[in-house]
Amino acid sequence: MKTLVIIIHPHPENSMINKRWIEELIQYPDQYTLHNLHALYPDEKIDIEKEQQLIESHDTIVFQFPFYWFSSPPLLKKWLDEVLTYGWAYGSKSGYKVANKKIALAISAGIAKEDYSINGKYKYTLGQLTTPFEITFDYVKADYQPLFAFYGAEHHPTPEIIEKSTEEYISFLKSL
């Protein structure tokens, strides 16, 4: 079964990392369903039923987004609030449609990895800062996986570094 990659980036065409990851994923249409929330919902009016059906039709879901202001783009929070509804994602006998689905985050972070550490500039790891996502997906009984991250996007990575991250991202997706 294909992996659903939900892309939450307001301007992926301007992103060195996300743009390259998307270009690579497009080459494998039999393995990945790409679902770009900003392109589909420029008015942010989410088709909840369509989103729920898409989730139900995949066993592995990856949320790909840039990490800024120590969180995700606002559209992902809105998507979580609106799509993970009572009676569908949790809270009733017929709920838990996300249960046992593998869910992971693929994050591009502008900041260097060493700054995301207990002794670093921001005092917390990226894993610690994304704990609310882990708790959310645990709450709906999904199988939350370790995150994938590219660090240092603001430091003008070389084409070689971007290419290496793309290879690592594909390997990560295949390992899910």
C-alpha positions in Angstrom: 0.0 0.0 0.0 1.1 3.5 -0.8 2.4 6.0 1.8 0.4 9.2 2.1 2.6 12.2 2.4 0.7 15.2 3.5 2.7 18.3 2.6 2.1 21.4 4.7 4.2 24.2 3.3 2.8 27.5 2.2 5.4 28.0 -0.5 7.2 24.7 -1.3 8.5 26.2 -4.6 10.7 28.5 -2.5 12.0 25.8 -0.2 15.3 24.2 -1.1 14.6 21.1 1.0 10.9 20.6 0.7 10.9 21.3 -3.0 13.6 18.7 -3.6 11.9 16.1 -1.4 8.7 16.6 -3.4 10.5 16.4 -6.7 11.9 13.0 -5.6 8.6 11.7 -4.3 6.9 12.5 -7.5 9.2 10.0 -9.2 7.5 7.2 -7.3 3.8 7.5 -7.9 3.2 3.8 -7.2 4.7 4.2 -3.7 3.6 7.7 -2.5 0.4 9.7 -2.6 1.3 13.4 -2.3 -1.3 15.6 -0.7 -0.5 19.3 -0.6 -2.8 21.0 1.8 -2.0 24.6 0.9 -2.5 23.8 -2.8 -5.8 22.1 -2.1 -7.1 24.5 0.5 -5.8 28.0 -0.3 -8.9 29.3 1.5 -8.2 26.9 4.4 -11.7 25.4 4.1 -10.8 21.8 4.6 -13.0 19.1 3.2 -13.2 16.9 6.3 -14.9 13.9 4.8 -12.4 13.8 1.9 -9.5 14.0 4.3 -10.9 11.3 6.5 -11.4 9.0 3.5 -7.9 9.6 2.3 -6.5 8.7 5.8 -8.7 5.6 5.9 -7.3 4.5 2.5 -3.6 4.5 3.7 -1.8 2.6 6.4 1.2 4.9 6.6 0.9 8.7 6.8 3.8 11.2 6.9 3.3 14.9 7.6 6.0 16.9 5.8 6.5 20.5 6.9 8.9 23.2 7.8 9.5 23.8 11.5 9.1 27.4 12.4 8.2 29.2 15.6 8.9 25.9 17.2 5.9 24.3 15.7 4.2 23.4 12.4 2.5 25.7 9.9 -0.9 26.8 11.2 -2.8 24.8 8.5 -1.6 21.5 10.1 -3.0 22.5 13.5 -6.3 23.4 11.8 -6.2 20.1 9.9 -5.7 18.2 13.1 -8.5 20.1 14.9 -11.0 19.6 12.1 -10.1 16.1 10.7 -9.4 14.2 13.9 -13.0 14.4 15.1 -14.9 12.7 17.9 -16.5 9.5 16.7 -14.1 9.2 13.8 -10.6 9.5 15.3 -11.4 8.9 19.0 -14.1 8.6 21.7 -16.6 6.1 20.5 -17.0 2.5 19.6 -17.0 3.4 15.9 -14.1 5.8 16.3 -10.4 5.2 16.1 -10.1 5.1 12.3 -6.5 6.2 12.7 -5.7 3.4 15.1 -2.6 1.3 14.2 -1.8 3.5 11.2 1.9 4.4 11.1 2.3 8.1 11.4 5.5 10.1 11.2 6.8 13.7 10.8 9.3 14.8 8.2 10.5 18.2 9.2 12.9 20.7 7.6 14.4 22.9 10.3 16.3 26.1 9.5 18.3 25.8 12.7 21.4 23.7 13.2 21.0 20.4 15.0 23.3 21.3 17.9 21.1 24.3 18.7 18.3 21.8 19.3 19.8 20.2 22.4 19.8 20.5 26.1 23.0 22.5 26.0 22.1 24.3 22.8 20.7 27.7 22.1 17.0 26.5 22.3 17.4 24.0 25.3 15.3 21.3 23.8 15.6 18.6 21.1 13.3 18.6 18.1 11.9 15.4 19.5 11.0 17.2 22.7 9.5 20.1 20.8 7.3 17.8 18.7 5.9 16.0 21.8 2.4 17.4 21.3 2.2 15.6 17.9 3.3 12.4 19.5 0.7 12.8 22.3 -2.0 13.6 19.7 -1.3 10.5 17.6 -1.0 8.3 20.7 -4.4 9.6 21.8 -6.0 8.4 18.6 -4.1 5.1 18.9 -1.9 5.6 15.9 1.5 4.0 15.7 3.7 7.1 16.0 7.1 6.7 14.5 10.4 8.6 15.2 10.6 11.8 13.2 12.8 12.5 10.3 14.5 16.0 10.2 16.8 18.0 8.0 18.6 20.6 10.1 20.3 23.8 9.0 18.2 24.9 6.0 18.9 28.6 6.9 22.6 27.9 6.5 22.5 27.6 2.7 23.2 23.9 2.4 25.1 22.7 -0.6 23.4 20.8 -3.4 25.3 17.7 -2.2 23.9 18.1 1.3 20.4 18.6 -0.1 20.8 15.5 -2.2 22.0 13.4 0.7 19.0 14.5 2.8 16.7 13.5 -0.1 18.3 10.0 -0.2 18.0 9.7 3.6 14.3 10.9 3.4 13.5 8.2 0.9 15.3 5.6 3.0 13.3 6.8 6.0 10.0 6.5 4.2 10.9 3.0 3.0 11.7 1.9 6.6 8.2 2.8 7.9 
